[in-house]
Amino acid sequence: MDELLGRKIPYSAPAEQAVIGSMLIDPRCIPAVLEKLKPDEFYVKLNRDIFETMFSMFSYGQTIDPVTVLDRMRSRGVYQESNDAYLAEVMRVTPTAANVMEYAAIVRDRALLRHLGEAADEINNMIYEGSGEAETMLEAAERRIYALRQGRSVGGLTPVSSIMQNVFDDLSAAAESGSRIPGIPTGLPDLDRLILGLNDSELIIVAARPGVGKTSIALNMALHAAMYEHKTVAIFSLEMSREQLVMRLLSRAALIPSQNMLTGQLTEQQWRDISDAAQTISQTAILIDDNPVLTVSEMNAQCRRVANLDLVVIDYLQLMQSAGSGHSWSNESRTQAVSDISRMLKIMAKELGVPVICLSQLSRASESRQDKRPMLSDLRESGAIEQDADVVIGLYRDGLYNKECENPNAAEAIVLKNRKGQTGIVDLAWLPEYTSFSSVEKRRDDE
């Protein structure tokens, strides 16, 4: 089609050949090249077949040289008689393997231009065919461009050999990190041991009745990720203002009772502690939006523009608009809206490739039972939340219901669902003076 329209397809055959030649001349450059390029970024089919063969051989630790590559091409069914002479010619015309990363950059640049052209054609077709509303088309266009920026494709069948390399990369990264959990630590070690931290592309629902501490535990996790793990965190607060959130973060970081901060009754030492905490928090990559009528699409669009985003926190699901409308809902339509929002949040987590923590209200059903601990069936207004979530954590504090209990500040994080494995109860300590949670072990240490 491009040739018929007189358009020149962006690619560089010499650069593609120079990359392959460099890898054959000096196999030491292969890991760096495979980290930068993927097989589908080669335009010439023969070059793509050769590179994909070497990609596969490297994944399985096989020796790569002209003889082994040709033999492997035979077994893959992509060999032709002329390949022997072609490989020899490619090695002959490659100036030097020392410049391989420059050659790879040219190949990648041309591939990006081709993919950008394809995306533009798809967007044009979508517009002229009138397949949907303008807002829907804009969302699809943003998703397509964002995927290109992240070096990913949208949809399409992918060979398992390519996916296998990604899996091996993840395994290697996990082994090198030396951490027992693959995800971002929550700051609550006992909870981390159960859910293995906050993992990429997961939708994590934290559910509780009002006043139990949903916002508090989410801010705990966000602050720990930003301060101690140096992560970039986006917080969308549909209930509290930005100032209220930062006040809570300060109270927790400076260990100053929130009551003192609200009334301004602070000692000189407390002022110094607040100043130190404010400086520390200001240096973190925490971003806050307190627009009370955000849709998932609007959140997603904002997140796509954040460089190196690591974690998203949303407070809370039932306050979100499914399409930006603020009218009242019937039970049936609201249940459908929450189902749609829940599904879109899971898609958002997967697309952004980061964990998304979303807080959710529990229904009153738990309060009519003798044991008031949350259950999955208590998730308010939609069973879809349970279905879409990768992890569901219910919060419970006996002191809210039983004033004569032995320890009114004892709390439980109940892992009700966990796609990665175990469920169970994690004991926590509620710190009412800081409106925060801590692990039981840490609470004992502080005392």
C-alpha positions as CSV (number, residue, x, y, z in Angstrom):
1,M,0.0,0.0,0.0
2,D,2.8,2.4,0.9
3,E,4.6,1.7,-2.3
4,L,1.4,2.3,-4.3
5,L,0.9,5.6,-2.6
6,G,4.5,6.6,-3.4
7,R,5.5,6.7,0.3
8,K,8.9,5.5,1.4
9,I,8.8,3.0,4.2
10,P,11.2,3.9,7.0
11,Y,13.9,1.3,7.4
12,S,17.7,0.9,7.0
13,A,18.9,-2.4,5.4
14,P,22.6,-1.5,6.0
15,A,22.0,-0.9,9.7
16,E,20.0,-4.1,10.1
17,Q,22.9,-6.0,8.4
18,A,25.5,-4.3,10.6
19,V,23.7,-5.3,13.8
20,I,23.6,-9.0,12.7
21,G,27.2,-8.8,11.5
22,S,28.4,-7.3,14.8
23,M,26.7,-10.0,16.8
24,L,28.4,-12.7,14.7
25,I,31.8,-11.0,14.7
26,D,31.8,-10.3,18.5
27,P,29.2,-12.4,20.5
28,R,30.1,-10.3,23.6
29,C,27.8,-7.6,22.3
30,I,24.8,-9.8,22.0
31,P,23.2,-9.2,25.5
32,A,23.3,-5.4,25.1
33,V,21.8,-5.7,21.6
34,L,19.0,-8.0,22.7
35,E,18.2,-5.6,25.5
36,K,17.7,-2.8,23.0
37,L,16.1,-4.6,20.0
38,K,13.2,-7.0,19.3
39,P,12.9,-9.2,16.2
40,D,9.8,-7.3,14.9
41,E,11.9,-4.1,14.7
42,F,13.7,-5.6,11.7
43,Y,11.9,-4.8,8.4
44,V,13.7,-7.1,6.0
45,K,12.3,-10.6,6.5
46,L,15.6,-12.4,6.2
47,N,17.3,-10.1,8.7
48,R,14.3,-10.6,11.0
49,D,14.6,-14.4,10.7
50,I,18.3,-14.4,11.5
51,F,17.9,-12.0,14.4
52,E,15.0,-14.0,15.8
53,T,17.1,-17.2,15.5
54,M,19.9,-15.7,17.5
55,F,17.4,-14.2,20.0
56,S,16.0,-17.8,20.6
57,M,19.5,-19.3,20.8
58,F,20.7,-16.8,23.4
59,S,17.6,-17.4,25.5
60,Y,18.6,-21.0,25.9
61,G,22.3,-20.4,26.4
62,Q,23.4,-21.8,23.0
63,T,26.6,-20.8,21.3
64,I,26.1,-18.3,18.6
65,D,28.3,-18.3,15.5
66,P,27.7,-18.5,11.7
67,V,27.6,-22.3,11.7
68,T,25.3,-22.7,14.7
69,V,23.0,-20.0,13.5
70,L,22.5,-21.6,10.1
71,D,21.9,-25.0,11.7
72,R,19.3,-23.5,14.0
73,M,17.6,-21.8,11.0
74,R,17.3,-25.2,9.3
75,S,15.6,-26.7,12.4
76,R,13.3,-23.6,12.6
77,G,12.3,-24.0,8.9
78,V,13.5,-20.6,7.8
79,Y,16.7,-21.7,6.0
80,Q,17.4,-21.1,2.3
81,E,20.4,-22.1,0.2
82,S,21.4,-18.5,-0.2
83,N,21.7,-17.9,3.6
84,D,25.3,-19.1,3.8
85,A,26.5,-16.6,1.3
86,Y,24.3,-13.9,2.9
87,L,25.7,-14.3,6.4
88,A,29.3,-14.3,5.0
89,E,28.5,-11.1,3.1
90,V,26.9,-9.4,6.2
91,M,30.0,-10.1,8.2
92,R,32.3,-8.8,5.4
93,V,30.5,-5.5,5.0
94,T,30.1,-4.8,8.8
95,P,32.7,-2.0,9.5
96,T,33.2,-2.9,13.2
97,A,31.3,-4.4,16.1
98,A,32.4,-1.5,18.3
99,N,29.6,0.6,16.9
100,V,26.9,-2.0,17.3
101,M,24.7,0.1,19.6
102,E,24.7,3.0,17.1
103,Y,23.5,0.5,14.4
104,A,20.8,-0.8,16.8
105,A,19.6,2.7,17.5
106,I,19.1,3.3,13.8
107,V,17.1,0.1,13.5
108,R,15.0,0.9,16.5
109,D,14.4,4.5,15.3
110,R,13.1,3.3,11.9
111,A,10.9,0.7,13.5
112,L,9.4,3.4,15.8
113,L,8.6,5.5,12.7
114,R,6.9,2.6,11.0
115,H,4.8,1.8,14.0
116,L,3.9,5.4,14.4
117,G,2.8,5.5,10.8
118,E,0.7,2.4,11.4
119,A,-0.9,3.9,14.5
120,A,-1.7,7.1,12.6
121,D,-3.3,5.1,9.8
122,E,-5.4,3.2,12.3
123,I,-6.5,6.4,14.0
124,N,-7.4,7.9,10.7
125,N,-9.4,4.9,9.7
126,M,-11.2,4.9,13.0
127,I,-12.2,8.6,12.6
128,Y,-13.4,8.3,9.0
129,E,-15.3,5.1,9.6
130,G,-17.0,6.9,12.5
131,S,-16.5,3.9,14.8
132,G,-17.5,5.5,18.2
133,E,-17.7,8.8,20.0
134,A,-14.8,11.4,19.9
135,E,-13.9,10.7,23.5
136,T,-13.7,6.9,22.9
137,M,-11.5,7.5,19.8
138,L,-9.2,9.9,21.8
139,E,-8.8,7.2,24.5
140,A,-8.0,4.6,21.9
141,A,-5.5,6.9,20.2
142,E,-3.8,7.8,23.5
143,R,-3.5,4.1,24.4
144,R,-1.9,3.3,21.1
145,I,0.7,6.1,21.3
146,Y,1.4,5.3,25.0
147,A,2.1,1.7,24.1
148,L,4.6,2.8,21.5
149,R,6.3,5.1,24.0
150,Q,6.6,2.1,26.4
151,G,8.0,-0.1,23.6
152,R,5.0,-2.3,23.6
153,S,2.4,-3.3,20.9
154,V,-1.3,-3.2,21.5
155,G,-2.9,-6.6,21.0
156,G,-1.8,-9.1,18.4
157,L,-0.5,-12.6,18.7
158,T,3.1,-12.9,20.1
159,P,5.3,-15.9,19.7
160,V,6.0,-17.7,23.0
161,S,9.7,-17.5,22.3
162,S,9.5,-13.7,22.6
163,I,7.5,-13.9,25.8
164,M,9.9,-16.5,27.2
165,Q,12.7,-13.9,27.0
166,N,10.7,-11.4,29.1
167,V,10.0,-14.2,31.7
168,F,13.7,-15.0,31.9
169,D,14.5,-11.2,32.3
170,D,12.0,-11.0,35.2
171,L,13.5,-14.1,36.8
172,S,17.0,-12.7,36.5
173,A,16.0,-9.3,37.9
174,A,14.3,-11.0,40.9
175,A,17.4,-13.2,41.5
176,E,19.8,-10.2,41.3
177,S,17.6,-8.0,43.6
178,G,18.1,-10.4,46.5
179,S,14.6,-9.5,47.8
180,R,12.2,-12.1,49.0
181,I,9.3,-10.3,47.5
182,P,9.1,-9.4,43.8
183,G,6.8,-6.3,44.2
184,I,7.1,-2.9,45.9
185,P,7.1,-3.4,49.7
186,T,4.1,-2.0,51.6
187,G,6.0,-1.1,54.7
188,L,4.1,-3.9,56.6
189,P,6.5,-6.9,56.4
190,D,3.9,-9.5,57.5
191,L,1.5,-8.4,54.8
192,D,4.3,-8.4,52.2
193,R,5.1,-12.0,53.1
194,L,1.5,-13.0,52.2
195,I,0.9,-10.9,49.0
196,L,4.6,-10.6,47.9
197,G,4.4,-6.8,47.8
198,L,2.6,-4.6,45.3
199,N,3.3,-6.2,41.9
200,D,3.2,-4.7,38.4
201,S,-0.2,-4.8,36.6
202,E,-2.1,-5.9,39.7
203,L,-5.4,-4.3,40.9
204,I,-5.3,-4.3,44.7
205,I,-8.5,-3.6,46.4
206,V,-8.4,-2.4,50.1
207,A,-11.9,-2.7,51.5
208,A,-13.5,-1.7,54.8
209,R,-16.4,0.0,56.5
210,P,-16.2,3.8,57.0
211,G,-13.7,4.9,59.7
212,V,-11.7,1.7,59.8
213,G,-8.6,3.2,58.1
214,K,-8.7,2.6,54.3
215,T,-7.1,5.9,53.5
216,S,-4.6,5.6,56.3
217,I,-3.2,2.2,55.1
218,A,-3.1,3.3,51.5
219,L,-1.1,6.5,52.5
220,N,1.2,4.2,54.6
221,M,2.0,2.2,51.5
222,A,2.3,5.2,49.2
223,L,4.7,7.0,51.7
224,H,6.8,3.9,52.2
225,A,7.1,3.3,48.4
226,A,8.1,7.0,47.8
227,M,10.4,7.5,50.8
228,Y,12.2,4.2,51.2
229,E,11.9,2.6,47.8
230,H,12.2,5.9,45.8
231,K,9.2,5.2,43.7
232,T,7.0,7.6,41.7
233,V,3.5,7.5,43.2
234,A,0.3,9.0,41.8
235,I,-2.6,9.5,44.4
236,F,-6.1,10.3,43.2
237,S,-8.2,11.5,46.1
238,L,-11.9,11.9,45.4
239,E,-12.8,12.4,49.1
240,M,-10.1,14.4,50.9
241,S,-8.3,17.5,49.7
242,R,-4.6,17.6,48.8
243,E,-3.9,19.6,52.0
244,Q,-5.6,17.0,54.2
245,L,-3.6,14.2,52.6
246,V,-0.3,16.0,53.0
247,M,-1.2,16.8,56.6
248,R,-1.7,13.0,57.2
249,L,1.6,12.2,55.4
250,L,3.4,14.7,57.6
251,S,1.9,13.4,60.8
252,R,3.0,9.9,60.0
253,A,6.5,10.8,58.8
254,A,7.2,13.2,61.7
255,L,5.4,11.0,64.3
256,I,3.4,14.0,65.5
257,P,-0.2,13.4,66.7
258,S,-2.6,14.6,64.0
259,Q,-4.6,16.4,66.7
260,N,-1.7,18.6,67.6
261,M,-1.1,19.4,63.9
262,L,-4.7,20.3,63.4
263,T,-4.8,22.6,66.4
264,G,-1.3,24.0,65.9
265,Q,-0.4,23.1,69.5
266,L,3.2,22.1,68.8
267,T,6.4,22.2,70.8
268,E,9.7,23.6,69.4
269,Q,11.0,20.1,68.9
270,Q,7.8,19.1,67.1
271,W,8.1,22.1,64.7
272,R,11.7,20.9,64.0
273,D,10.4,17.3,63.4
274,I,7.7,18.6,61.0
275,S,10.2,20.8,59.1
276,D,12.5,17.8,58.6
277,A,9.6,15.5,57.6
278,A,8.3,18.2,55.2
279,Q,11.7,18.5,53.5
280,T,12.0,14.7,53.2
281,I,8.4,14.3,51.7
282,S,9.0,17.3,49.4
283,Q,11.9,15.4,47.8
284,T,9.8,12.3,47.1
285,A,8.0,11.8,43.7
286,I,4.4,11.8,45.2
287,L,1.8,13.4,42.9
288,I,-1.7,14.2,44.1
289,D,-4.9,15.1,42.3
290,D,-8.0,15.8,44.4
291,N,-10.5,16.4,41.6
292,P,-13.7,14.7,43.0
293,V,-15.3,13.9,39.6
294,L,-12.5,12.1,37.8
295,T,-13.2,9.1,35.5
296,V,-10.9,6.2,35.0
297,S,-10.1,7.4,31.5
298,E,-9.0,10.8,32.9
299,M,-6.8,9.2,35.6
300,N,-5.3,6.9,33.0
301,A,-4.6,9.8,30.6
302,Q,-2.8,11.6,33.5
303,C,-0.8,8.6,34.5
304,R,0.4,8.0,30.9
305,R,2.1,11.4,31.1
306,V,4.0,10.6,34.3
307,A,7.6,9.6,33.6
308,N,8.7,6.4,35.3
309,L,5.4,5.9,37.2
310,D,5.6,3.0,39.8
311,L,2.3,3.0,41.8
312,V,-1.2,4.4,41.6
313,V,-3.5,4.9,44.6
314,I,-7.2,5.8,44.2
315,D,-9.5,6.8,47.2
316,Y,-12.1,5.5,46.6
317,L,-14.0,3.4,44.0
318,Q,-17.6,4.2,44.9
319,L,-17.0,8.0,44.5
320,M,-15.8,7.6,40.9
321,Q,-17.9,8.6,37.9
322,S,-18.2,6.0,35.2
323,A,-18.4,8.6,32.4
324,G,-18.0,11.9,34.2
325,S,-21.7,12.3,34.9
326,G,-22.8,13.4,38.3
327,H,-26.4,12.4,38.4
328,S,-27.9,10.0,40.9
329,W,-28.1,6.4,40.2
330,S,-30.6,3.6,40.7
331,N,-29.3,0.5,42.4
332,E,-29.2,-1.4,39.1
333,S,-27.4,1.3,37.1
334,R,-25.0,2.0,39.9
335,T,-24.1,-1.7,40.2
336,Q,-23.4,-1.7,36.4
337,A,-21.3,1.5,36.7
338,V,-19.2,0.1,39.5
339,S,-18.7,-3.1,37.4
340,D,-17.5,-0.9,34.5
341,I,-15.2,1.1,36.7
342,S,-13.7,-2.0,38.2
343,R,-13.0,-3.6,34.8
344,M,-11.5,-0.3,33.5
345,L,-9.2,-0.1,36.6
346,K,-7.9,-3.6,35.9
347,I,-7.3,-2.7,32.3
348,M,-5.5,0.5,33.5
349,A,-3.2,-1.5,35.8
350,K,-2.3,-3.8,33.0
351,E,-1.8,-1.1,30.4
352,L,0.4,1.1,32.7
353,G,2.2,-2.0,34.0
354,V,2.1,-0.7,37.6
355,P,0.2,-1.8,40.7
356,V,-3.1,0.1,41.2
357,I,-4.4,0.3,44.8
358,C,-8.1,1.2,44.9
359,L,-10.0,1.7,48.1
360,S,-13.6,0.4,48.3
361,Q,-16.5,0.6,50.8
362,L,-17.9,-2.5,52.2
363,S,-21.7,-3.0,52.5
364,R,-23.5,-2.9,55.9
365,A,-24.0,-6.7,55.7
366,S,-21.0,-7.3,57.9
367,E,-22.5,-5.2,60.7
368,S,-25.5,-7.5,61.0
369,R,-23.3,-10.6,61.5
370,Q,-22.0,-11.7,64.9
371,D,-18.5,-11.9,63.4
372,K,-18.1,-8.5,61.7
373,R,-14.9,-9.3,59.9
374,P,-15.2,-8.5,56.2
375,M,-15.9,-11.2,53.6
376,L,-15.6,-11.0,49.8
377,S,-19.4,-10.9,49.5
378,D,-19.4,-7.6,51.5
379,L,-17.8,-5.8,48.6
380,R,-20.3,-3.0,48.0
381,E,-22.5,-2.9,44.8
382,S,-20.6,-5.3,42.6
383,G,-19.3,-8.8,42.5
384,A,-17.2,-7.6,39.5
385,I,-14.8,-6.0,41.9
386,E,-14.0,-9.4,43.4
387,Q,-13.6,-10.8,39.9
388,D,-11.3,-8.1,38.5
389,A,-9.1,-7.7,41.6
390,D,-5.8,-9.6,41.9
391,V,-5.6,-9.0,45.6
392,V,-8.4,-8.0,48.0
393,I,-7.5,-6.9,51.5
394,G,-10.3,-6.3,54.1
395,L,-9.5,-4.2,57.2
396,Y,-11.0,-4.9,60.6
397,R,-10.6,-3.3,64.0
398,D,-12.4,-5.0,66.9
399,G,-12.2,-1.9,69.0
400,L,-14.7,-0.1,66.7
401,Y,-17.4,-2.7,67.6
402,N,-16.4,-3.9,71.1
403,K,-15.5,-1.1,73.4
404,E,-14.5,-3.6,76.2
405,C,-12.0,-5.6,74.0
406,E,-8.6,-6.2,75.5
407,N,-6.7,-4.2,72.9
408,P,-8.8,-1.5,71.2
409,N,-5.9,-0.7,68.8
410,A,-5.5,-4.2,67.5
411,A,-6.2,-4.4,63.8
412,E,-6.3,-7.0,61.1
413,A,-5.5,-6.9,57.4
414,I,-7.5,-9.9,56.1
415,V,-6.3,-11.1,52.6
416,L,-9.5,-12.3,51.2
417,K,-8.2,-12.9,47.7
418,N,-4.7,-13.4,46.3
419,R,-4.1,-14.6,42.8
420,K,-0.5,-15.4,43.7
421,G,-1.4,-17.8,46.4
422,Q,-2.1,-17.5,50.1
423,T,-4.9,-15.8,51.9
424,G,-5.0,-15.2,55.6
425,I,-5.1,-12.7,58.5
426,V,-2.2,-10.3,59.2
427,D,-2.1,-8.7,62.6
428,L,-1.5,-4.9,62.6
429,A,-1.4,-2.2,65.2
430,W,-3.6,0.9,64.8
431,L,-1.9,4.1,65.8
432,P,-4.9,6.5,66.4
433,E,-2.7,9.5,67.3
434,Y,-1.1,9.4,63.8
435,T,-4.2,7.9,62.0
436,S,-1.8,5.2,60.7
437,F,-1.0,1.5,60.9
438,S,2.2,-0.4,61.7
439,S,3.3,-4.0,61.9
440,V,2.8,-5.5,65.3
441,E,6.6,-6.2,65.6
442,K,7.4,-2.6,64.8
443,R,4.9,-1.4,67.4
444,R,6.6,-3.5,70.0
445,D,10.0,-2.2,69.0
446,D,8.8,1.4,69.3
447,E,7.4,0.8,72.7
